[in-house]
Amino acid sequence: MHRISENGTLAGFIQSFSSIGPMLDIVALFSVIAVYSGPFLPVVMLLSFLAGYTSILTVRRFAATYSSNGGYYSFAGISLGKTFGIFTAIIYLVYAFLVLPDISSFVAGFIYSSLSMAVHIPVISEPIIAISFATIAVLVVSRGFRVSMKYTIAAGVLEIAAVIGFSALFFSLRSPAIPSISFTTGSISMIWTGFVFGILAFSGSGSSVFISDNVSKPRKTIPRSLILSYTFSGVMMFASSMSVLFFLGKTGFQQYSTTPYFILSYIDGRAGFIVSFLFSVVGTLSAFNLSVAYLNASANSFERMRRDALIPTSFRFSKVRNLFLIMVLFVTVIISGVSYITTGYFFAFETLAGVVSLSYIIVHLVLNAASVRSYRLLGKNIIVISVLSSIFLLSALLYSIAGNIQEDPLTDTIMALILSVTVIVTITASHRKRFMLGIKIEAGSDGRAGNA
Protein backbone atom coordinates (compact mmCIF):
# COMPACT_ATOMS: atom_id res chain seq x y z
CA MET A 1 0.00 0.00 0.00
CA HIS A 2 1.52 3.33 -1.08
CA ARG A 3 0.74 6.74 0.37
CA ILE A 4 0.79 9.28 -2.47
CA SER A 5 0.37 12.49 -0.53
CA GLU A 6 0.91 13.87 2.95
CA ASN A 7 -2.46 15.54 2.54
CA GLY A 8 -4.96 13.54 0.50
CA THR A 9 -7.48 16.35 -0.06
CA LEU A 10 -6.11 17.28 -3.51
CA ALA A 11 -5.83 13.64 -4.59
CA GLY A 12 -9.36 12.90 -3.36
CA PHE A 13 -10.76 16.07 -4.95
CA ILE A 14 -9.28 15.34 -8.38
CA GLN A 15 -10.17 11.63 -8.14
CA SER A 16 -13.85 12.42 -7.54
CA PHE A 17 -13.90 15.30 -10.04
CA SER A 18 -12.30 13.18 -12.77
CA SER A 19 -14.70 10.28 -12.08
CA ILE A 20 -17.63 12.67 -12.60
CA GLY A 21 -16.09 13.93 -15.85
CA PRO A 22 -17.84 17.31 -16.27
CA MET A 23 -16.41 17.93 -19.73
CA LEU A 24 -17.53 14.50 -20.90
CA ASP A 25 -20.99 15.25 -19.54
CA ILE A 26 -21.12 18.36 -21.73
CA VAL A 27 -19.99 16.34 -24.74
CA ALA A 28 -21.98 13.15 -24.15
CA LEU A 29 -24.45 12.90 -21.29
CA PHE A 30 -26.14 16.27 -21.83
CA SER A 31 -27.24 15.08 -25.26
CA VAL A 32 -28.77 11.91 -23.76
CA ILE A 33 -30.66 13.94 -21.15
CA ALA A 34 -31.80 16.33 -23.88
CA VAL A 35 -33.32 13.38 -25.78
CA TYR A 36 -35.66 12.69 -22.86
CA SER A 37 -35.95 16.10 -21.20
CA GLY A 38 -35.48 18.60 -24.03
CA PRO A 39 -34.94 22.19 -22.80
CA PHE A 40 -35.40 21.02 -19.20
CA LEU A 41 -31.75 19.91 -19.27
CA PRO A 42 -30.62 22.58 -16.73
CA VAL A 43 -33.61 21.73 -14.49
CA VAL A 44 -32.63 18.05 -14.55
CA MET A 45 -29.01 18.88 -13.74
CA LEU A 46 -30.00 21.16 -10.85
CA LEU A 47 -32.44 18.60 -9.45
CA SER A 48 -29.87 15.79 -9.78
CA PHE A 49 -27.20 17.94 -8.13
CA LEU A 50 -29.35 18.85 -5.13
CA ALA A 51 -30.77 15.33 -4.75
CA GLY A 52 -27.28 13.86 -4.98
CA TYR A 53 -26.17 15.81 -1.93
CA THR A 54 -28.14 13.41 0.25
CA SER A 55 -26.26 10.42 -1.17
CA ILE A 56 -22.83 12.04 -1.00
CA LEU A 57 -23.42 13.09 2.61
CA THR A 58 -24.11 9.44 3.48
CA VAL A 59 -20.86 8.37 1.83
CA ARG A 60 -19.05 11.20 3.61
CA ARG A 61 -20.26 10.02 7.04
CA PHE A 62 -19.04 6.49 6.36
CA ALA A 63 -15.70 7.75 5.01
CA ALA A 64 -15.19 9.82 8.17
CA THR A 65 -15.79 6.71 10.32
CA TYR A 66 -14.20 3.87 8.33
CA SER A 67 -11.21 3.79 5.99
CA SER A 68 -11.03 1.10 3.33
CA ASN A 69 -10.49 0.82 -0.42
CA GLY A 70 -13.44 -1.57 -0.35
CA GLY A 71 -15.65 1.49 -0.26
CA TYR A 72 -19.37 0.81 -0.63
CA TYR A 73 -19.31 -2.94 -0.06
CA SER A 74 -17.16 -2.46 3.05
CA PHE A 75 -19.63 0.05 4.47
CA ALA A 76 -22.59 -2.23 3.69
CA GLY A 77 -20.86 -5.31 5.08
CA ILE A 78 -19.85 -3.60 8.31
CA SER A 79 -23.35 -2.29 9.01
CA LEU A 80 -25.66 -4.94 7.53
CA GLY A 81 -23.52 -8.07 7.54
CA LYS A 82 -21.87 -10.46 5.14
CA THR A 83 -24.82 -11.05 2.79
CA PHE A 84 -25.36 -7.37 2.02
CA GLY A 85 -21.62 -6.85 1.70
CA ILE A 86 -21.41 -9.55 -0.98
CA PHE A 87 -24.53 -8.25 -2.77
CA THR A 88 -23.15 -4.69 -2.86
CA ALA A 89 -19.75 -5.90 -4.06
CA ILE A 90 -21.32 -7.76 -7.00
CA ILE A 91 -23.54 -4.85 -8.07
CA TYR A 92 -20.59 -2.47 -7.74
CA LEU A 93 -18.53 -4.76 -9.97
CA VAL A 94 -21.31 -4.70 -12.57
CA TYR A 95 -20.88 -1.01 -13.23
CA ALA A 96 -17.13 -1.17 -12.58
CA PHE A 97 -16.89 -3.54 -15.55
CA LEU A 98 -19.31 -1.54 -17.73
CA VAL A 99 -17.97 2.01 -17.30
CA LEU A 100 -15.04 1.54 -19.69
CA PRO A 101 -17.13 -0.18 -22.42
CA ASP A 102 -19.75 2.57 -22.00
CA ILE A 103 -17.25 5.41 -22.39
CA SER A 104 -15.42 3.62 -25.22
CA SER A 105 -18.71 3.25 -27.10
CA PHE A 106 -19.33 6.99 -26.96
CA VAL A 107 -15.74 7.89 -27.79
CA ALA A 108 -15.83 5.64 -30.87
CA GLY A 109 -18.80 7.52 -32.30
CA PHE A 110 -17.59 10.90 -31.13
CA ILE A 111 -14.09 10.66 -32.62
CA TYR A 112 -15.47 9.12 -35.81
CA SER A 113 -17.89 12.05 -36.20
CA SER A 114 -15.13 14.55 -35.43
CA LEU A 115 -12.77 13.09 -38.03
CA SER A 116 -15.56 12.74 -40.59
CA MET A 117 -15.96 16.52 -40.57
CA ALA A 118 -12.45 16.86 -42.02
CA VAL A 119 -11.70 13.63 -43.91
CA HIS A 120 -13.49 10.53 -45.15
CA ILE A 121 -12.84 7.50 -42.94
CA PRO A 122 -14.39 4.01 -43.14
CA VAL A 123 -17.03 2.96 -40.60
CA ILE A 124 -14.80 0.04 -39.54
CA SER A 125 -12.71 2.69 -37.78
CA GLU A 126 -15.25 2.86 -34.92
CA PRO A 127 -14.43 -0.50 -33.24
CA ILE A 128 -10.73 0.20 -33.77
CA ILE A 129 -11.11 3.54 -31.97
CA ALA A 130 -13.12 1.98 -29.13
CA ILE A 131 -10.67 -0.88 -28.50
CA SER A 132 -7.59 1.35 -28.87
CA PHE A 133 -9.02 3.88 -26.42
CA ALA A 134 -9.78 1.17 -23.84
CA THR A 135 -6.39 -0.50 -24.28
CA ILE A 136 -4.44 2.72 -23.67
CA ALA A 137 -6.52 3.47 -20.54
CA VAL A 138 -5.83 -0.03 -19.19
CA LEU A 139 -2.10 0.32 -19.92
CA VAL A 140 -1.91 3.62 -18.00
CA VAL A 141 -3.63 2.13 -14.93
CA SER A 142 -1.49 -1.03 -15.14
CA ARG A 143 1.58 1.13 -14.47
CA GLY A 144 0.44 1.42 -10.86
CA PHE A 145 -1.52 3.78 -8.68
CA ARG A 146 1.18 6.45 -8.34
CA VAL A 147 1.72 6.87 -12.08
CA SER A 148 -1.97 6.89 -13.02
CA MET A 149 -2.85 9.25 -10.17
CA LYS A 150 -0.23 11.77 -11.32
CA TYR A 151 -1.82 11.68 -14.76
CA THR A 152 -5.31 12.11 -13.25
CA ILE A 153 -4.27 15.18 -11.27
CA ALA A 154 -2.63 16.86 -14.28
CA ALA A 155 -5.51 16.04 -16.64
CA GLY A 156 -8.09 17.02 -14.01
CA VAL A 157 -6.65 20.52 -13.66
CA LEU A 158 -6.68 20.89 -17.46
CA GLU A 159 -10.31 19.70 -17.57
CA ILE A 160 -11.39 22.31 -15.02
CA ALA A 161 -9.88 25.05 -17.17
CA ALA A 162 -11.53 23.62 -20.30
CA VAL A 163 -15.02 23.42 -18.78
CA ILE A 164 -14.83 27.00 -17.54
CA GLY A 165 -13.42 28.19 -20.88
CA PHE A 166 -16.00 26.51 -23.11
CA SER A 167 -18.90 27.50 -20.83
CA ALA A 168 -17.78 31.13 -21.01
CA LEU A 169 -17.46 30.85 -24.80
CA PHE A 170 -20.95 29.36 -25.15
CA PHE A 171 -22.47 32.14 -23.05
CA SER A 172 -20.67 34.77 -25.13
CA LEU A 173 -22.00 33.21 -28.37
CA ARG A 174 -25.53 32.68 -27.06
CA SER A 175 -28.35 32.43 -29.55
CA PRO A 176 -30.98 35.22 -29.65
CA ALA A 177 -33.80 32.63 -29.53
CA ILE A 178 -33.56 30.64 -26.29
CA PRO A 179 -35.82 27.57 -25.86
CA SER A 180 -38.78 28.43 -23.63
CA ILE A 181 -39.44 26.38 -20.51
CA SER A 182 -43.05 25.98 -19.40
CA PHE A 183 -44.07 23.49 -16.72
CA THR A 184 -47.00 21.25 -17.65
CA THR A 185 -48.11 17.75 -16.75
CA GLY A 186 -45.97 16.38 -19.57
CA SER A 187 -42.91 18.35 -18.47
CA ILE A 188 -42.82 16.52 -15.13
CA SER A 189 -42.59 13.26 -17.02
CA MET A 190 -39.77 14.65 -19.18
CA ILE A 191 -37.81 15.83 -16.14
CA TRP A 192 -38.09 12.54 -14.26
CA THR A 193 -37.14 10.47 -17.29
CA GLY A 194 -33.95 12.51 -17.64
CA PHE A 195 -33.34 12.40 -13.89
CA VAL A 196 -31.97 8.85 -13.97
CA PHE A 197 -29.26 10.05 -16.39
CA GLY A 198 -28.77 13.19 -14.32
CA ILE A 199 -27.93 10.93 -11.38
CA LEU A 200 -25.48 9.09 -13.64
CA ALA A 201 -23.69 12.39 -14.27
CA PHE A 202 -22.72 12.44 -10.57
CA SER A 203 -22.22 8.69 -10.14
CA GLY A 204 -18.45 8.96 -9.82
CA SER A 205 -18.60 11.56 -7.06
CA GLY A 206 -17.87 9.06 -4.30
CA SER A 207 -14.90 7.38 -5.98
CA SER A 208 -12.32 8.99 -3.70
CA VAL A 209 -13.34 6.53 -0.94
CA PHE A 210 -11.69 3.83 -3.04
CA ILE A 211 -8.26 5.46 -2.60
CA SER A 212 -8.56 5.69 1.20
CA ASP A 213 -5.76 3.18 1.74
CA ASN A 214 -3.47 5.20 -0.54
CA VAL A 215 -3.58 8.64 1.09
CA SER A 216 -2.57 9.98 4.47
CA LYS A 217 -5.18 10.87 7.11
CA PRO A 218 -8.02 9.39 5.01
CA ARG A 219 -10.74 9.93 7.62
CA LYS A 220 -10.08 13.66 7.46
CA THR A 221 -9.00 14.29 3.86
CA ILE A 222 -11.40 11.98 2.01
CA PRO A 223 -14.64 13.37 3.57
CA ARG A 224 -13.39 16.91 2.92
CA SER A 225 -12.53 16.14 -0.70
CA LEU A 226 -15.93 14.49 -1.28
CA ILE A 227 -17.90 17.62 -0.37
CA LEU A 228 -15.52 20.06 -2.07
CA SER A 229 -15.40 18.08 -5.31
CA TYR A 230 -19.14 17.39 -5.44
CA THR A 231 -20.09 21.01 -4.78
CA PHE A 232 -17.58 22.40 -7.25
CA SER A 233 -18.55 19.89 -9.96
CA GLY A 234 -22.29 20.40 -9.43
CA VAL A 235 -22.14 24.19 -9.72
CA MET A 236 -19.90 23.88 -12.76
CA MET A 237 -22.17 21.36 -14.50
CA PHE A 238 -25.35 23.36 -13.88
CA ALA A 239 -23.68 26.46 -15.34
CA SER A 240 -22.42 24.37 -18.28
CA SER A 241 -25.91 23.00 -19.00
CA MET A 242 -27.23 26.56 -19.08
CA SER A 243 -24.43 27.62 -21.42
CA VAL A 244 -25.22 24.76 -23.84
CA LEU A 245 -28.92 25.72 -23.84
CA PHE A 246 -28.11 29.40 -24.51
CA PHE A 247 -25.50 28.56 -27.14
CA LEU A 248 -27.62 26.17 -29.20
CA GLY A 249 -30.79 28.21 -28.99
CA LYS A 250 -34.25 26.95 -29.87
CA THR A 251 -33.51 25.53 -33.33
CA GLY A 252 -30.10 24.14 -32.45
CA PHE A 253 -31.33 22.48 -29.28
CA GLN A 254 -34.10 20.66 -31.15
CA GLN A 255 -31.49 19.12 -33.43
CA TYR A 256 -29.20 18.42 -30.47
CA SER A 257 -32.03 16.39 -28.88
CA THR A 258 -32.17 14.07 -31.89
CA THR A 259 -28.56 14.10 -33.17
CA PRO A 260 -26.03 13.81 -30.31
CA TYR A 261 -22.98 14.78 -32.36
CA PHE A 262 -24.74 17.83 -33.80
CA ILE A 263 -22.92 20.12 -31.35
CA LEU A 264 -19.63 19.49 -33.17
CA SER A 265 -20.88 20.85 -36.50
CA TYR A 266 -22.70 23.65 -34.67
CA ILE A 267 -19.50 24.79 -32.93
CA ASP A 268 -17.69 24.54 -36.27
CA GLY A 269 -20.26 26.82 -37.87
CA ARG A 270 -20.41 29.36 -35.02
CA ALA A 271 -16.83 29.43 -33.73
CA GLY A 272 -14.72 27.80 -36.42
CA PHE A 273 -12.99 24.46 -37.01
CA ILE A 274 -10.15 25.12 -34.55
CA VAL A 275 -12.58 25.58 -31.63
CA SER A 276 -14.57 22.52 -32.74
CA PHE A 277 -11.35 20.50 -32.92
CA LEU A 278 -10.27 21.64 -29.44
CA PHE A 279 -13.72 20.74 -28.10
CA SER A 280 -13.29 17.23 -29.53
CA VAL A 281 -9.79 16.85 -28.09
CA VAL A 282 -10.72 18.04 -24.60
CA GLY A 283 -13.91 15.94 -24.64
CA THR A 284 -11.86 12.85 -25.51
CA LEU A 285 -9.30 13.77 -22.83
CA SER A 286 -12.11 14.00 -20.26
CA ALA A 287 -13.40 10.58 -21.32
CA PHE A 288 -9.91 9.16 -20.97
CA ASN A 289 -9.35 10.82 -17.61
CA LEU A 290 -12.67 9.48 -16.32
CA SER A 291 -11.75 5.99 -17.54
CA VAL A 292 -8.38 6.07 -15.77
CA ALA A 293 -9.88 7.44 -12.55
CA TYR A 294 -12.69 4.86 -12.51
CA LEU A 295 -10.33 2.00 -13.35
CA ASN A 296 -8.02 3.11 -10.54
CA ALA A 297 -10.87 3.16 -8.02
CA SER A 298 -12.30 -0.15 -9.23
CA ALA A 299 -8.91 -1.88 -9.33
CA ASN A 300 -8.24 -0.72 -5.75
CA SER A 301 -11.60 -2.13 -4.66
CA PHE A 302 -10.92 -5.38 -6.54
CA GLU A 303 -7.60 -5.74 -4.72
CA ARG A 304 -9.37 -5.09 -1.45
CA MET A 305 -11.83 -7.88 -2.24
CA ARG A 306 -8.94 -10.31 -2.12
CA ARG A 307 -8.08 -9.22 1.42
CA ASP A 308 -11.72 -9.63 2.40
CA ALA A 309 -11.86 -13.12 0.86
CA LEU A 310 -14.26 -12.28 -1.97
CA ILE A 311 -11.44 -13.00 -4.41
CA PRO A 312 -9.50 -16.30 -4.00
CA THR A 313 -6.47 -15.65 -1.79
CA SER A 314 -4.27 -17.71 -4.12
CA PHE A 315 -3.92 -14.60 -6.31
CA ARG A 316 -1.09 -12.25 -5.45
CA PHE A 317 -2.06 -8.59 -5.03
CA SER A 318 -0.30 -7.45 -8.22
CA LYS A 319 -1.93 -10.26 -10.18
CA VAL A 320 -5.38 -9.38 -8.84
CA ARG A 321 -5.08 -5.83 -10.15
CA ASN A 322 -3.86 -7.01 -13.56
CA LEU A 323 -6.56 -9.69 -13.65
CA PHE A 324 -9.23 -7.03 -13.18
CA LEU A 325 -7.79 -4.82 -15.92
CA ILE A 326 -7.56 -7.74 -18.37
CA MET A 327 -11.18 -8.74 -17.67
CA VAL A 328 -12.43 -5.18 -18.16
CA LEU A 329 -10.57 -4.94 -21.48
CA PHE A 330 -12.00 -8.30 -22.57
CA VAL A 331 -15.55 -7.15 -21.76
CA THR A 332 -14.93 -3.92 -23.69
CA VAL A 333 -13.72 -5.80 -26.79
CA ILE A 334 -16.77 -8.09 -26.73
CA ILE A 335 -19.27 -5.24 -26.29
CA SER A 336 -17.50 -3.16 -28.94
CA GLY A 337 -17.76 -5.96 -31.49
CA VAL A 338 -21.41 -6.71 -30.72
CA SER A 339 -22.33 -3.00 -30.83
CA TYR A 340 -20.65 -2.54 -34.22
CA ILE A 341 -22.53 -5.49 -35.70
CA THR A 342 -25.92 -4.81 -34.13
CA THR A 343 -27.14 -1.64 -32.38
CA GLY A 344 -24.46 0.93 -33.17
CA TYR A 345 -22.28 2.77 -30.68
CA PHE A 346 -24.55 5.54 -29.49
CA PHE A 347 -27.38 3.11 -28.71
CA ALA A 348 -24.87 0.92 -26.87
CA PHE A 349 -23.72 3.97 -24.93
CA GLU A 350 -27.31 4.81 -23.92
CA THR A 351 -28.09 1.24 -22.89
CA LEU A 352 -24.90 0.76 -20.86
CA ALA A 353 -25.38 4.20 -19.28
CA GLY A 354 -28.84 3.12 -18.15
CA VAL A 355 -27.54 -0.13 -16.63
CA VAL A 356 -24.68 1.71 -14.88
CA SER A 357 -27.11 4.31 -13.51
CA LEU A 358 -29.56 1.69 -12.20
CA SER A 359 -26.70 -0.28 -10.61
CA TYR A 360 -25.43 2.88 -8.94
CA ILE A 361 -28.90 3.61 -7.56
CA ILE A 362 -29.22 0.09 -6.11
CA VAL A 363 -25.81 0.32 -4.41
CA HIS A 364 -26.71 3.63 -2.79
CA LEU A 365 -30.09 2.34 -1.64
CA VAL A 366 -28.25 -0.43 0.21
CA LEU A 367 -25.79 2.14 1.56
CA ASN A 368 -28.67 4.25 2.89
CA ALA A 369 -30.06 1.23 4.73
CA ALA A 370 -26.59 0.60 6.15
CA SER A 371 -26.30 4.19 7.36
CA VAL A 372 -29.64 3.97 9.18
CA ARG A 373 -28.45 0.77 10.85
CA SER A 374 -25.27 2.56 11.97
CA TYR A 375 -26.90 5.81 13.07
CA ARG A 376 -25.31 5.60 16.54
CA LEU A 377 -21.88 5.92 14.91
CA LEU A 378 -22.83 8.24 12.04
CA GLY A 379 -25.18 10.56 13.98
CA LYS A 380 -28.96 10.56 14.34
CA ASN A 381 -29.52 13.09 11.56
CA ILE A 382 -28.10 10.52 9.11
CA ILE A 383 -31.54 8.87 9.26
CA VAL A 384 -33.21 11.95 7.74
CA ILE A 385 -30.47 12.28 5.11
CA SER A 386 -30.71 8.59 4.16
CA VAL A 387 -34.50 8.61 3.95
CA LEU A 388 -34.45 11.66 1.65
CA SER A 389 -31.76 10.05 -0.49
CA SER A 390 -33.78 6.83 -0.73
CA ILE A 391 -36.91 8.72 -1.78
CA PHE A 392 -35.03 10.45 -4.60
CA LEU A 393 -33.29 7.26 -5.72
CA LEU A 394 -36.40 5.07 -5.55
CA SER A 395 -38.39 7.65 -7.50
CA ALA A 396 -35.77 7.69 -10.23
CA LEU A 397 -35.47 3.89 -10.20
CA LEU A 398 -39.20 3.13 -10.38
CA TYR A 399 -39.97 5.90 -12.85
CA SER A 400 -37.11 4.85 -15.09
CA ILE A 401 -38.21 1.22 -15.12
CA ALA A 402 -41.86 2.14 -15.72
CA GLY A 403 -40.97 4.65 -18.43
CA ASN A 404 -38.57 2.35 -20.28
CA ILE A 405 -40.63 -0.85 -20.36
CA GLN A 406 -42.04 -0.03 -23.80
CA GLU A 407 -39.55 2.56 -25.09
CA ASP A 408 -36.30 0.77 -24.19
CA PRO A 409 -36.92 -2.70 -22.72
CA LEU A 410 -33.31 -3.78 -23.30
CA THR A 411 -31.93 -1.82 -20.33
CA ASP A 412 -34.57 -3.20 -17.96
CA THR A 413 -34.09 -6.74 -19.26
CA ILE A 414 -30.31 -6.59 -18.74
CA MET A 415 -30.80 -5.14 -15.26
CA ALA A 416 -33.33 -7.86 -14.34
CA LEU A 417 -30.87 -10.56 -15.41
CA ILE A 418 -28.05 -8.93 -13.45
CA LEU A 419 -30.17 -8.71 -10.30
CA SER A 420 -31.32 -12.32 -10.64
CA VAL A 421 -27.77 -13.63 -11.00
CA THR A 422 -26.57 -11.35 -8.19
CA VAL A 423 -29.21 -12.66 -5.77
CA ILE A 424 -28.41 -16.30 -6.61
CA VAL A 425 -24.65 -15.77 -6.24
CA THR A 426 -25.11 -13.78 -3.02
CA ILE A 427 -27.27 -16.45 -1.39
CA THR A 428 -24.81 -19.17 -2.41
CA ALA A 429 -21.69 -17.24 -1.39
CA SER A 430 -23.03 -15.96 1.92
CA HIS A 431 -23.41 -19.54 3.18
CA ARG A 432 -19.78 -20.39 2.46
CA LYS A 433 -17.24 -19.49 5.09
CA ARG A 434 -14.46 -18.79 2.62
CA PHE A 435 -16.34 -15.75 1.29
CA MET A 436 -15.91 -12.52 3.21
CA LEU A 437 -14.60 -14.02 6.43
CA GLY A 438 -14.55 -10.52 7.84
CA ILE A 439 -14.25 -7.08 6.24
CA LYS A 440 -11.01 -5.74 7.60
CA ILE A 441 -10.63 -2.02 8.22
CA GLU A 442 -6.97 -1.17 8.53
CA ALA A 443 -5.62 1.58 10.74
CA GLY A 444 -5.21 4.89 8.99
CA SER A 445 -2.71 7.54 9.95
CA ASP A 446 -5.17 8.76 12.58
CA GLY A 447 -4.84 5.41 14.31
CA ARG A 448 -8.44 4.15 14.22
CA ALA A 449 -9.31 0.69 12.96
CA GLY A 450 -11.94 -1.97 13.21
CA ASN A 451 -13.33 -5.23 11.80
CA ALA A 452 -16.73 -6.26 10.59
HELIX and SHEET records of a PDB file:
HELIX    1   1 THR A    9  ILE A   20  1                                  12    
HELIX    2   2 PRO A   22  LEU A   24  1                                   3    
HELIX    3   3 ASP A   25  LEU A   29  3                                   5    
HELIX    4   4 PHE A   30  SER A   37  1                                   8    
HELIX    5   5 GLY A   38  PHE A   40  5                                   3    
HELIX    6   6 LEU A   41  THR A   65  1                                  25    
HELIX    7   7 TYR A   72  LEU A   80  1                                   9    
HELIX    8   8 LYS A   82  SER A  116  1                                  35    
HELIX    9   9 SER A  125  SER A  142  1                                  18    
HELIX   10  10 PHE A  145  SER A  172  1                                  28    
HELIX   11  11 THR A  185  ALA A  201  1                                  17    
HELIX   12  12 SER A  207  ASN A  214  5                                   8    
HELIX   13  13 PRO A  218  TYR A  256  1                                  39    
HELIX   14  14 PHE A  262  ALA A  271  1                                  10    
HELIX   15  15 PHE A  273  ARG A  307  1                                  35    
HELIX   16  16 PHE A  317  ILE A  341  1                                  25    
HELIX   17  17 TYR A  345  ARG A  373  1                                  29    
HELIX   18  18 TYR A  375  LEU A  378  1                                   4    
HELIX   19  19 ILE A  382  GLU A  407  1                                  26    
HELIX   20  20 PRO A  409  SER A  430  1                                  22    
SHEET    1   A 2 LYS A 440  ILE A 441  0                                        
SHEET    2   A 2 GLY A 450  ASN A 451 -1                                        
END                                                                             
